[in-house]
Amino acid sequence: MLIACSAAVLILLVLHGSDRLCWKQWSIGWHILPLNLGELSEEATVFRTTRLPDDLPRHMATVGNGFLGHVVYADNIYVNGVYNGARGDSHRARVPSTCALRLAVDGHAAASSSYALDVGKGVFTETVDHEDFKLEYRIFAHRKHTKLLVCQVSAEAKKPGLVLLTKNNHGNLSVDFDIIKDVIKGATREQHLWTKVAEEIPGSEKKYLPPTLTDVYLVYDEVPERLELQQGHNSWTWITAIYIDEADAMEAYVEGHAMTPDVLYDSHVAGWREIWDTGRIDVEGDTKLAQIIYGCFYYLYSSLPTREDPKWSFYGLSPGSLSHGAEHHDYQGHIFWDQETWMYPPILMMQPQMSRLQLKIRLEHLQEALNKAQNYSYSGAMFPWESAYTGEDVCPWYPGSALEQHVTGDIAFAFWQYMHMNADKTFINSAEDLIMAIANFWESRALYNKTKERYEIHDVMGPDEWHYPVNNSCYTNTIAQISLRLPSDAFPDSPRLKQKWIDIADHMYVPFDAKRNYHPQHDGYDPDERDYKSKINSTIPEFMVKQADVVLLGFPLMQESDEVVRRNDLVIYEDVTSVTGPAMTWGMFAIAWLELRDYKKAAELLVMNQQYTVEPFKVWSETPGGGGAVNFITGMGGFLQTVIFGYGGFRIRSDKLDFEPVLPPGTTKLVLTHLDYKQGSFTFTVTKDVVSVSMLESGGQGFALYVYETEKYLTLKVGKPLHIPRVKTAIVHLGASKESILLSVLAGWL
């Protein structure tokens, strides 16, 4: 066995060279540490300030790791999947904060403080400077040991007799939990919390639901209110362990304290470094843009787990991130179409394992979608507009709950994107029931108009929530077409396929005004209608649109249309779209103008999109100037799409990955590191005239670049960058390479 292993490694090294040991995962299951791709730019990744935001805690920095989320200094900790409240009152259950510390030294006037959110390391730090002492407080949600929230304090006392005062913002007792057990053992406190109210009230008409009350266990260090400082260096580490299993919470707490403070911190930083080394975007020449990009990725990654937890599912991304979602705030932590349409695509491109978890929760909640369709007398699966722990509909707003049915198609389209970006047939096969059920749903929603020989969908609400109910929403009908064609694309040999799905898709009506050469948003929509008669608000004209709707046909749905039509859609809908609408809208307009090569117009919209960023910690708000939901990772996802699919020019095709990049305004270089496609990982470096493509990993697959202008294929090899003019190009997946075949043989030997 030892000889076989040695021979295998030797052969692999000969084939690949030592640089190939940067692979994330070889096909035979060996895990290698990621290649360190150079230091992160502190200028881009450290957000420093001497003044906290005016609107606290809404615009404060957050720390998270996909399981725990916390607004720095606030009285809340939120746990993935832990909700309280029935139906529309369902919201994230607030665990009282255990280490939201503010520091002072007894008898000394307030000293100058500075603050820093280091998104490269996933750490928030406050530094207090005084002539007699220096204090540093840092807090992080551990990236590898995800049950741990850690705060560390260091103090340099320049004279004896100083006393450090700590004020911990526990807040009031949480109304979301009953306390089953509360035991103090020395400096350690153990608590067993239990959510008070299930999402569905027991005994309701939906008797098939399981119990939905959730246990949460805390084991944490009580932070003393007074600490005597020794002259010189002083340091303390306080740990909070949280989990839904008591033994696991205690084990995590013990393991955390078994590590030295430096090891605890360094392992956390290493966890974040592994994420950045396997998916990030850098720009040169515009520090503000570079910081916004890193901030967007940080807040998204903070709400996503790095790997699957076998005991506790990942429950999805909410518009306000994992660190927000209190009752009647920030959409209460619910999961919308935002996850698949806005947050998912950037994660799919840079961190496919994380993106798969976003889809997996939809698989786990398929039964609830089947039940909802049945309740509405439809076939197949009708996914809820808002969901949380159970997968049941928890939308508090009836029109949205009943009419925003496009979310079902958005989920199908996300599976389409995953299928064509990843060579992961096993996962797609696991989604066969879901994909077929969604097609059945749209079949049951389609009405055949015999007079016009077409299929229509009535009584819906499209992405523009200021118009409802409407017939033949452009967006809804188009996403239904995609959903109906997906089964044949994913399972061409399945006996479950229906020819009717293709017939409906081929004859689906999508409104089009041939006279004005544009797409009306839905039947009866007139952009010139200026009468005030909106159903939402009498001050909103009927012609006004809340957010991107028709413009989404071009991207992300990639429906081919005449260039004149595309331009008309953009001009007409930009004029009628609310300037106070949600953050993701203007990025979609920018992507469209980039397609049309109007770089000046795209640049204006890129700047417009940045007005949703709240300084100093690059938190995003739903509406301009800090309003609406925070920390609005929906908008961040839309902005990252502008960078990746707009300025990067990427398009996911069924047979290739197109790219046609252009530099963002004011920048000299754009680098997309570890963009993943079909088991391969690539870095794209874009300068004014040249694009360099480096294959970092092949995953045992063969790849080539196809240059449209010359109609030539250029072979890609690991560690050998190709430099090409900045023209339209594609990465083409050639299938399994000879190397992957050899790996399979070696796996059999081993």
C-alpha positions in Angstrom: 0.0 0.0 0.0 2.8 2.4 0.9 4.6 1.7 -2.4 1.4 2.2 -4.4 0.7 5.6 -2.6 4.3 6.7 -3.2 4.2 5.7 -6.8 0.9 7.5 -7.3 2.1 10.7 -5.8 5.3 10.5 -7.9 3.3 10.1 -11.1 1.1 13.0 -10.1 4.0 15.3 -9.4 5.6 14.4 -12.7 2.3 15.1 -14.5 1.4 18.3 -12.8 4.5 19.8 -11.2 4.6 21.0 -7.7 2.5 24.0 -8.4 -0.5 21.7 -8.9 -0.6 21.1 -5.1 -2.8 24.2 -4.9 -5.8 22.1 -5.8 -8.8 22.6 -3.6 -9.8 19.0 -3.9 -8.6 16.2 -6.2 -11.1 13.9 -7.7 -9.9 11.0 -5.5 -10.7 13.0 -2.4 -7.3 14.4 -1.2 -7.5 17.9 0.3 -4.5 20.2 -0.2 -4.1 23.6 1.4 -5.0 26.4 -1.0 -2.2 28.2 -2.7 -1.4 31.6 -1.1 -1.9 34.0 -3.9 -0.2 37.0 -2.3 -1.0 39.4 0.5 -4.4 41.2 0.5 -4.2 44.9 0.1 -4.8 46.6 3.5 -5.9 49.7 1.6 -8.7 47.7 0.1 -9.6 45.4 3.0 -9.3 47.5 6.1 -12.0 50.1 6.7 -10.7 52.6 9.4 -12.5 55.4 11.0 -12.4 57.6 14.1 -16.2 58.1 14.1 -18.9 55.5 14.4 -22.0 55.8 12.1 -24.7 58.2 13.3 -27.5 55.6 13.0 -26.5 52.9 15.4 -26.8 49.9 15.4 -28.3 49.9 11.9 -25.3 51.0 10.0 -22.7 49.3 12.2 -20.2 46.7 11.0 -21.1 43.0 11.5 -19.2 39.8 12.1 -20.4 36.4 11.0 -19.5 33.0 9.8 -22.6 31.5 8.2 -23.8 30.1 11.5 -23.6 33.1 13.8 -24.2 36.7 13.0 -23.6 39.8 15.2 -23.9 43.5 14.9 -20.8 44.9 16.7 -21.7 46.5 20.0 -25.4 45.5 19.6 -27.4 43.4 22.0 -28.1 40.7 19.5 -26.6 37.4 18.3 -28.5 35.6 15.5 -28.2 31.9 14.7 -28.8 30.5 11.2 -32.2 29.0 11.0 -33.4 30.0 14.5 -36.7 31.9 14.3 -39.5 32.8 16.6 -43.1 33.8 15.9 -46.0 32.3 14.0 -46.5 32.7 10.3 -46.0 36.3 9.2 -44.6 37.2 12.6 -41.8 34.7 12.2 -38.5 36.5 12.7 -34.9 35.8 13.7 -34.8 34.9 17.4 -32.5 37.3 19.4 -29.9 35.6 21.6 -28.8 38.3 24.1 -25.3 39.5 23.3 -22.5 38.0 25.5 -19.5 40.1 24.5 -20.6 43.4 23.0 -18.0 45.3 25.0 -17.2 49.0 25.5 -14.1 49.7 27.5 -12.9 52.5 29.8 -10.3 53.0 32.5 -11.6 54.1 35.9 -10.9 57.7 36.7 -9.7 58.7 33.3 -11.5 60.9 30.9 -12.5 59.5 27.5 -9.6 58.9 25.3 -9.4 59.0 21.5 -10.7 55.9 19.8 -10.3 54.5 16.4 -12.1 51.6 14.8 -11.3 49.2 12.0 -13.2 46.5 10.2 -10.6 44.2 8.6 -12.7 42.2 6.1 -9.6 40.3 5.0 -9.3 38.8 8.4 -13.0 39.0 9.4 -12.2 41.0 12.6 -13.5 44.2 14.1 -11.1 46.2 16.3 -11.5 49.2 18.5 -8.3 50.9 19.7 -8.3 53.4 22.6 -5.2 55.6 23.0 -4.3 57.5 26.2 -1.0 58.8 27.6 -1.4 56.3 30.5 -2.6 53.3 28.6 -3.6 51.7 25.3 -6.6 49.4 24.9 -7.5 47.1 22.1 -10.8 45.2 21.7 -11.4 42.8 18.9 -14.3 40.6 18.1 -14.8 37.9 15.5 -17.2 35.0 14.7 -14.7 32.2 14.2 -14.5 31.2 10.5 -13.4 27.6 11.2 -14.9 26.8 14.6 -18.2 28.3 13.6 -20.0 27.7 16.9 -17.6 30.3 18.5 -18.0 34.1 19.0 -14.7 35.4 20.4 -13.7 38.7 21.9 -10.2 39.5 22.9 -8.9 42.5 24.9 -5.4 43.7 25.4 -4.2 46.6 27.6 -0.8 48.2 27.8 -0.7 50.0 31.2 2.0 52.6 31.4 1.7 53.0 35.2 0.4 50.8 38.0 -3.0 51.0 39.7 -5.2 51.3 36.7 -8.6 49.5 36.6 -10.2 48.5 33.3 -14.0 48.9 33.2 -16.1 46.8 30.8 -19.7 47.4 29.9 -21.4 44.5 28.2 -24.5 45.2 26.1 -26.6 42.2 27.0 -29.8 44.1 26.4 -33.1 43.1 27.9 -34.1 39.5 28.3 -35.1 38.1 24.9 -38.8 37.9 24.3 -38.0 35.2 21.7 -36.9 32.5 24.1 -37.9 30.7 27.2 -34.9 30.0 29.5 -35.0 26.3 30.3 -31.7 26.2 32.2 -29.3 29.0 33.4 -26.3 27.7 35.4 -23.3 29.7 36.5 -20.1 27.7 37.3 -17.4 30.0 38.3 -16.8 32.3 35.4 -18.7 30.1 33.0 -22.4 30.3 32.2 -24.5 27.6 30.6 -27.9 28.4 29.2 -30.6 26.4 27.5 -32.9 28.6 25.4 -36.1 27.5 23.6 -38.0 29.5 21.1 -41.4 30.5 22.4 -43.6 30.3 19.3 -43.5 28.0 16.3 -43.8 29.4 12.7 -47.0 27.4 12.4 -49.2 27.3 15.5 -49.7 23.7 16.6 -53.2 22.5 15.9 -53.6 24.7 12.8 -55.2 23.3 9.7 -51.8 22.3 8.4 -51.4 19.2 10.5 -48.6 17.7 8.5 -46.1 20.2 9.9 -43.5 18.9 12.4 -42.9 20.8 15.7 -40.9 24.0 15.0 -39.7 25.1 18.4 -35.9 25.2 18.5 -33.4 24.6 21.2 -30.3 26.8 21.5 -27.5 26.1 24.0 -25.0 28.7 25.1 -21.8 28.2 27.0 -19.9 31.4 27.6 -17.4 33.3 29.7 -18.9 36.0 32.0 -16.9 39.2 31.4 -15.9 40.9 34.7 -17.0 44.5 35.0 -13.7 45.5 36.7 -10.2 44.2 35.9 -7.1 45.4 37.6 -4.3 46.1 35.2 -0.7 45.1 35.8 1.9 47.6 34.6 2.9 46.5 31.1 1.0 44.0 28.9 -2.4 42.5 29.9 -4.7 40.3 27.8 -7.9 38.4 28.1 -9.9 36.1 25.8 -13.6 35.5 26.3 -15.5 32.8 24.3 -19.1 32.2 23.6 -20.1 28.8 22.2 -23.6 28.5 20.6 -25.2 25.5 19.0 -28.5 23.6 18.8 -27.0 20.6 20.6 -25.9 20.8 24.2 -22.9 18.4 24.0 -21.6 20.1 20.9 -21.9 23.5 22.4 -19.9 22.4 25.4 -17.3 20.6 23.2 -16.8 23.7 21.1 -16.3 25.9 24.2 -13.7 23.5 25.7 -11.9 23.2 22.3 -11.8 27.0 22.1 -10.2 27.4 25.5 -7.8 24.6 24.7 -6.2 26.8 22.1 -3.9 29.6 23.0 -5.4 33.1 22.3 -2.9 33.5 19.4 -3.8 30.1 17.9 -7.5 30.8 18.2 -7.1 34.1 16.4 -4.6 32.9 13.8 -6.8 29.9 12.9 -9.7 32.2 12.4 -7.7 34.5 10.1 -6.4 31.5 8.2 -10.1 30.5 7.6 -10.8 33.8 6.0 -7.6 33.7 4.0 -8.6 30.4 2.5 -11.9 32.0 1.4 -10.2 35.0 -0.2 -7.6 32.7 -1.9 -10.4 30.8 -3.5 -12.6 33.7 -4.7 -12.1 37.4 -4.8 -11.9 40.5 -7.0 -9.3 43.2 -7.0 -9.2 46.5 -8.8 -6.3 49.0 -9.1 -6.7 52.7 -9.5 -9.9 53.2 -7.5 -9.6 52.5 -3.8 -13.2 53.3 -3.0 -14.4 50.8 -5.6 -11.9 48.2 -4.4 -13.2 48.6 -0.8 -16.9 48.4 -1.8 -16.2 45.1 -3.7 -14.4 43.6 -0.8 -17.1 44.8 1.6 -19.8 43.2 -0.6 -18.0 39.9 -0.6 -17.3 40.0 3.1 -20.9 40.6 4.1 -22.1 37.9 1.8 -19.4 35.4 2.9 -20.2 36.3 6.5 -23.7 35.0 6.0 -22.6 31.8 4.3 -21.1 28.6 5.8 -17.9 27.4 4.2 -19.0 23.8 4.5 -22.2 21.8 5.2 -23.1 21.0 8.8 -24.4 17.5 9.0 -26.6 18.3 12.1 -28.0 21.7 11.1 -29.0 22.8 7.7 -28.1 26.2 6.1 -31.5 28.0 5.9 -30.7 30.5 3.2 -29.7 34.2 2.7 -32.0 36.9 3.9 -31.9 40.5 2.4 -30.5 41.9 5.7 -27.8 39.3 6.1 -27.4 36.8 9.0 -26.8 39.7 11.5 -30.2 41.3 11.0 -33.8 40.2 11.0 -35.5 41.3 14.2 -39.3 41.3 14.3 -40.7 44.0 11.9 -37.2 44.9 10.8 -35.0 44.0 7.8 -37.5 41.5 6.4 -37.4 39.5 9.6 -34.6 37.3 8.3 -36.8 35.7 5.7 -35.6 34.1 2.4 -36.9 35.6 -0.8 -36.1 35.5 -4.5 -33.2 37.8 -3.5 -31.2 34.7 -2.6 -31.4 33.1 -6.1 -31.6 36.2 -8.3 -29.3 38.7 -6.6 -26.9 37.0 -4.1 -26.5 33.7 -5.7 -24.8 34.5 -9.1 -21.6 36.1 -7.6 -21.2 33.2 -5.1 -21.8 30.7 -7.9 -18.9 32.2 -9.9 -16.4 32.4 -7.0 -17.5 29.8 -4.4 -19.5 27.0 -6.0 -19.6 25.0 -2.8 -21.3 27.8 -1.0 -23.7 28.3 -3.9 -24.8 24.7 -3.7 -25.9 25.2 -0.1 -28.1 28.0 -1.2 -29.9 25.6 -3.6 -29.9 22.7 -1.1 -32.3 24.3 1.3 -34.8 24.6 -1.6 -34.5 20.8 -2.1 -35.1 20.3 1.6 -38.2 22.4 1.5 -39.7 20.9 -1.7 -42.5 19.3 0.3 -43.7 22.6 1.6 -43.7 24.0 -1.9 -45.8 21.0 -3.1 -48.2 21.6 -0.3 -48.6 25.3 -1.1 -49.3 24.6 -4.8 -52.0 22.1 -3.7 -53.5 24.7 -1.3 -53.9 27.1 -4.3 -55.3 24.3 -6.5 -52.2 24.2 -8.7 -50.0 21.2 -9.6 -46.3 20.8 -8.9 -44.3 23.0 -6.5 -45.1 26.6 -5.7 -42.3 28.0 -3.6 -43.3 30.6 -1.0 -42.5 34.3 -1.5 -41.0 34.3 2.0 -39.8 31.4 4.0 -37.7 30.8 7.1 -37.2 27.7 9.2 -40.0 25.3 8.1 -40.1 26.2 4.5 -43.7 27.3 4.9 -44.9 30.7 3.6 -44.3 33.3 6.3 -44.9 36.4 4.2 -46.9 38.9 6.2 -48.2 40.7 3.1 -51.0 38.8 1.3 -50.5 40.1 -2.2 -46.9 39.1 -2.2 -47.7 35.7 -0.6 -50.3 34.9 -3.3 -49.1 36.7 -6.4 -45.2 36.8 -6.5 -45.0 33.4 -8.0 -41.9 34.2 -10.1 -39.8 33.1 -7.2 -40.5 29.5 -8.2 -39.1 30.2 -11.7 -36.1 32.1 -10.1 -35.2 28.9 -8.2 -35.4 26.8 -11.4 -33.1 29.3 -13.2 -30.6 29.1 -10.4 -30.4 25.4 -10.9 -29.9 26.0 -14.6 -27.0 28.3 -13.9 -25.5 25.8 -11.5 -25.8 23.0 -14.0 -24.0 24.8 -16.7 -21.2 26.2 -14.4 -20.4 23.0 -12.6 -19.7 19.4 -13.7 -21.8 18.2 -10.8 -24.3 15.8 -12.3 -24.9 14.1 -8.9 -26.3 17.2 -7.4 -28.4 18.0 -10.4 -29.8 14.5 -10.3 -30.8 15.0 -6.7 -32.9 17.9 -7.9 -34.9 16.0 -10.5 -38.1 16.0 -8.4 -37.8 19.7 -7.8 -37.1 20.6 -11.4 -40.0 18.4 -12.7 -42.4 19.8 -10.0 -41.6 23.4 -11.0 -42.4 22.6 -14.6 -45.7 21.0 -13.5 -46.5 24.2 -11.6 -46.1 26.4 -14.6 -48.0 24.0 -16.8 -50.9 24.3 -14.3 -50.6 28.1 -14.4 -50.5 28.5 -18.1 -53.9 29.3 -19.8 -54.3 28.6 -23.5 -55.8 31.5 -25.5 -57.4 29.7 -28.4 -58.1 33.0 -30.3 -54.5 34.1 -30.3 -53.0 30.5 -30.2 -50.7 31.2 -27.3 -50.3 30.5 -23.6 -50.7 33.2 -21.0 -50.3 33.5 -17.2 -52.8 35.7 -15.3 -53.1 37.2 -11.9 -49.5 37.6 -10.8 -47.1 40.2 -9.5 -43.8 40.6 -11.2 -40.6 42.1 -9.7 -42.3 45.5 -9.8 -44.4 45.3 -6.7 -46.3 48.5 -7.5 -48.5 46.7 -10.0 -50.7 43.8 -9.1 -52.5 41.6 -10.0 -51.5 41.7 -13.6 -51.8 39.4 -16.6 -48.7 38.3 -18.6 -45.9 39.8 -16.7 -42.9 39.9 -19.1 -40.6 38.7 -16.4 -42.9 36.0 -15.0 -43.8 34.5 -18.4 -40.1 34.4 -19.4 -38.9 32.8 -16.2 -41.8 30.2 -16.7 -40.4 29.5 -20.2 -37.0 28.8 -18.7 -38.5 26.6 -16.0 -40.5 24.6 -18.6 -37.4 23.9 -20.7 -35.1 23.0 -17.9 -36.2 19.3 -17.4 -35.3 18.5 -21.1 -32.0 20.3 -20.7 -31.1 18.5 -17.4 -32.7 15.1 -18.0 -33.0 14.6 -21.8 -33.6 10.8 -21.4 -36.0 10.9 -18.6 -39.4 9.1 -19.1 -41.0 11.8 -16.9 -40.5 14.5 -19.6 -43.6 16.0 -21.1 -43.8 17.4 -24.6 -46.4 19.8 -23.4 -43.8 21.6 -21.3 -41.9 22.5 -24.5 -45.1 23.3 -26.4 -46.1 25.8 -23.6 -42.6 27.3 -23.5 -42.5 27.7 -27.3 -45.9 29.4 -27.4 -45.7 31.4 -24.2 -46.8 35.0 -24.7 -44.3 37.7 -23.7 -45.9 41.2 -24.3 -44.3 43.3 -27.0 -45.4 46.6 -28.5 -44.4 46.5 -32.2 -45.4 50.2 -32.6 -43.0 51.5 -30.0 -40.6 48.6 -30.4 -40.3 47.8 -26.6 -41.7 45.3 -24.0 -44.6 46.5 -22.0 -44.1 45.3 -18.4 -47.5 43.5 -18.5 -50.8 43.6 -20.3 -52.2 47.1 -20.1 -49.0 48.8 -19.0 -48.5 52.3 -20.5 -45.4 54.3 -19.6 -47.2 57.4 -20.7 -50.1 57.0 -18.3 -49.7 59.9 -15.9 -52.9 59.6 -13.9 -52.5 59.0 -10.2 -54.2 55.7 -9.5 -51.7 53.3 -8.0 -53.1 50.6 -5.8 -50.0 50.9 -3.5 -50.0 54.6 -2.8 -52.1 57.4 -4.2 -49.0 59.5 -4.6 -47.4 57.0 -6.9 -48.3 57.4 -10.6 -49.6 54.3 -12.3 -46.7 54.4 -14.8 -44.0 54.4 -12.1 -42.0 51.2 -11.6 -40.5 50.2 -8.2 -37.4 48.3 -9.4 -35.7 46.4 -12.3 -38.3 44.3 -14.0 -38.3 44.2 -17.9 -34.6 45.1 -18.0 -33.9 41.7 -16.4 -34.9 40.0 -19.7 -31.6 40.9 -21.2 -29.7 40.0 -18.1 -29.7 37.8 -16.1 -32.3 35.9 -18.2 -30.3 36.5 -21.4 -33.3 36.6 -23.8 -32.1 37.5 -27.2 -33.6 40.7 -28.6 -32.8 43.3 -31.3 -30.3 45.9 -30.1 -32.9 48.6 -30.8 -35.5 46.9 -28.6 -33.0 46.5 -25.8 -32.1 50.2 -26.0 -35.7 51.2 -26.0 -36.5 49.0 -23.0 -33.6 50.7 -21.1 -34.5 54.3 -22.0 -38.2 53.8 -21.3 -37.9 52.0 -18.0 -35.0 54.2 -16.7 -37.3 57.1 -17.1 -40.2 55.6 -15.1 -38.2 53.7 -12.4 -38.2 55.2 -8.9 -34.9 56.8 -8.0 -35.6 55.8 -4.4 -36.1 52.1 -5.3 -34.0 49.2 -4.0 -30.2 49.0 -4.5 -29.9 46.3 -7.1 -31.8 48.0 -9.8 -29.2 50.3 -11.3 -26.6 47.6 -11.6 -28.8 45.8 -14.0 -29.2 48.9 -16.1 -25.4 49.3 -16.1 -24.9 45.7 -17.3 -27.3 46.4 -20.2 -25.5 49.6 -21.2 -22.2 47.8 -21.1 -23.6 45.2 -23.5 -24.5 48.0 -25.8 -21.0 49.5 -25.4 -22.3 52.8 -23.9 -19.5 53.0 -21.3 -20.3 56.5 -20.3 -23.9 55.7 -19.4 -22.8 52.5 -17.6 -20.3 54.5 -15.5 -23.0 57.0 -14.4 -25.1 54.1 -13.2 -22.2 52.4 -11.4 -21.7 55.7 -9.5 -25.4 55.9 -8.8 -25.4 52.4 -7.5 -22.7 53.2 -5.0 -24.9 55.7 -3.2 -26.4 52.8 -1.3 -23.2 52.2 0.5 -23.1 53.6 4.0 -19.8 54.7 5.5 -17.5 54.0 7.2 -18.0 50.2 7.2 -19.4 49.8 3.7 -22.8 48.6 5.0 -25.5 48.7 2.4 -29.0 50.1 2.7 -32.0 49.1 0.7 -32.8 52.7 -0.4 -30.4 55.6 -1.0 -29.1 57.5 2.0 -29.3 54.6 4.5 -33.0 53.9 4.4 -34.9 50.6 4.2 -33.5 47.3 5.2 -29.8 46.9 6.3 -27.3 45.3 5.9 -28.8 44.9 2.4 -26.8 42.0 0.9 -29.4 41.9 -1.9 -28.0 45.1 -3.2 -24.4 43.9 -2.7 -25.2 40.8 -4.8 -26.5 43.1 -7.5 -23.5 45.3 -7.4 -21.1 42.3 -7.6 -23.0 41.2 -10.7 -22.3 44.6 -12.2 -18.6 43.9 -11.7 -18.6 40.3 -12.8 -21.1 40.2 -15.5 -21.0 43.8 -16.5 -17.4 44.9 -16.5 -16.1 41.3 -16.5 -18.5 40.6 -19.4 -19.2 37.0 -18.3 -22.2 35.1 -19.6 -23.1 31.5 -18.6 -23.9 29.5 -21.8 -25.0 25.9 -22.0 -21.7 24.9 -23.8 -19.2 27.6 -22.7 -18.4 30.5 -20.5 -18.2 33.8 -22.4 -16.3 36.8 -21.3 -15.7 40.2 -22.8 -14.3 42.5 -20.1 -13.8 46.2 -19.9 -12.1 48.1 -17.1 -14.4 49.9 -14.7 -14.0 53.7 -15.0 -10.9 55.1 -13.2 -9.2 51.7 -12.8 -6.0 50.4 -14.4 -6.5 46.7 -13.6 -9.3 44.3 -12.8 -8.4 40.8 -11.4 -10.9 38.0 -10.8 -9.1 35.4 -8.7 -10.2 31.8 -8.6 -13.3 32.0 -10.7 -14.6 28.5 -11.0 -16.0 26.7 -14.0 -16.6 23.0 -14.6 -14.1 21.9 -11.8 -11.5 24.3 -13.1 -10.3 27.5 -11.4 -9.1 30.5 -13.3 -7.7 34.0 -12.7 -8.6 36.7 -15.2 -6.4 39.8 -15.2 -7.8 42.7 -17.3 -5.8 45.7 -18.3 -6.6 48.4 -20.9 -5.8 46.3 -23.9 -4.9 42.8 -22.7 -6.6 40.0 -20.8 -4.5 37.3 -19.2 -6.1 34.0 -18.3 -4.4 31.7 -15.9 -5.7 28.2 -15.1 -4.9 27.6 -11.4 -6.6 24.1 -11.3 -8.0 21.8 -13.9 -9.9 19.4 -11.8 -8.8 16.7 -14.1 -10.6 18.4 -17.0 -9.4 19.9 -20.3 -10.1 23.5 -21.2 -9.4 25.9 -24.1 -10.0 29.5 -24.9 -12.1 30.2 -28.0 -11.5 33.6 -29.5 -14.6 34.7 -31.5 -12.8 37.2 -33.7 -10.2 34.7 -35.0 -12.3 31.5 -34.5 -9.3 29.9 -33.0 -9.0 27.6 -29.9 -6.0 28.1 -27.5 -5.2 25.3 -25.1 -5.1 26.2 -21.5 -2.6 24.6 -19.2 -2.1 25.0 -15.4 0.5 27.6 -14.6 0.9 28.9 -18.1 -1.1 32.1 -18.6 -2.5 33.0 -22.0 -2.4 36.7 -23.0 -5.0 37.8 -25.5 -6.4 41.1 -26.8 -9.4 42.4 -24.9 -12.0 40.8 -27.3 -14.9 38.5 -26.9 -13.7 35.1 -25.8 -15.0 31.9 -24.1 -13.7 29.2 -21.9 -14.6 25.9 -23.4 -14.8 22.7 -21.4 -13.3 19.9 -23.3 -14.2 17.1 -20.9 -12.1 14.8 -18.8 -8.4 15.0 -19.6 -6.0 12.1 -19.7 -4.8 13.2 -16.3 -8.2 12.7 -14.8 -8.5 9.2 -16.4 -5.1 8.3 -14.8 -6.3 9.6 -11.4 -9.3 7.3 -11.7 -7.0 4.3 -12.4 -4.8 5.3 -9.4 -7.9 5.6 -7.2 -8.8 2.0 -8.1 -5.2 0.9 -7.2 -5.4 2.6 -3.9 
